[in-house]
């Protein structure tokens, strides 16, 4: 079971959210932050209102 990402952390940290765009266009979206984190929104094929959201911190990936 997942969680609702906009309920995690500070509201202002979700300004760059691409969930709505990913769902409406059915295409993957991503944003790279100045800190090196890459956030992804990946729509699930065949499920119109479901997407996978994840963040990778390139500063800790070896």
C-alpha positions as CSV (number, residue, x, y, z in Angstrom):
1,X,0.0,0.0,0.0
2,X,1.4,3.4,-0.9
3,X,1.0,6.8,0.6
4,X,-0.2,10.2,-0.6
5,X,3.0,12.0,-1.4
6,X,1.7,15.6,-0.9
7,X,0.9,14.7,2.7
8,X,4.6,14.0,3.4
9,X,6.8,16.9,4.3
10,X,6.3,20.6,3.9
11,X,3.7,21.8,1.4
12,X,6.2,24.0,-0.4
13,X,8.3,20.9,-1.2
14,X,5.6,19.8,-3.6
15,X,5.6,22.9,-5.9
16,X,7.3,21.0,-8.7
17,X,4.8,18.1,-8.6
18,X,4.1,16.6,-12.0
19,X,1.6,13.9,-10.9
20,X,-1.4,15.6,-12.6
21,X,0.6,16.1,-15.8
22,X,1.8,12.5,-15.8
23,X,-1.8,11.2,-15.4
24,X,-3.4,13.6,-17.9
25,X,-0.8,12.9,-20.6
26,X,-0.1,9.3,-19.7
27,X,3.7,10.0,-20.0
28,X,6.5,9.8,-17.5
29,X,7.6,13.1,-15.9
30,X,10.7,13.9,-14.0
31,X,12.4,16.9,-12.3
32,X,16.0,17.3,-11.2
33,X,16.5,19.5,-8.2
34,X,19.5,21.8,-7.6
35,X,20.4,19.4,-4.7
36,X,20.8,16.5,-7.2
37,X,17.6,14.7,-6.4
38,X,15.6,13.3,-9.3
39,X,11.9,12.9,-8.8
40,X,9.8,10.7,-11.2
41,X,6.1,10.3,-11.8
42,X,5.4,7.2,-13.9
43,X,1.9,6.5,-15.0
44,X,0.8,2.8,-14.8
45,X,-0.4,1.5,-18.2
46,X,-4.1,0.5,-18.1
47,X,-4.7,2.3,-14.8
48,X,-5.9,5.8,-15.6
49,X,-5.5,7.3,-12.1
50,X,-2.5,5.4,-10.7
51,X,1.2,6.4,-11.0
52,X,4.5,5.5,-9.3
53,X,6.3,8.4,-7.7
54,X,9.8,8.0,-6.5
55,X,12.8,10.2,-5.7
56,X,16.5,9.2,-6.2
57,X,19.2,11.1,-4.4
58,X,22.2,11.1,-6.8
59,X,24.4,12.3,-4.0
60,X,24.1,9.0,-2.1
61,X,24.0,6.6,-5.1
62,X,27.4,5.0,-5.7
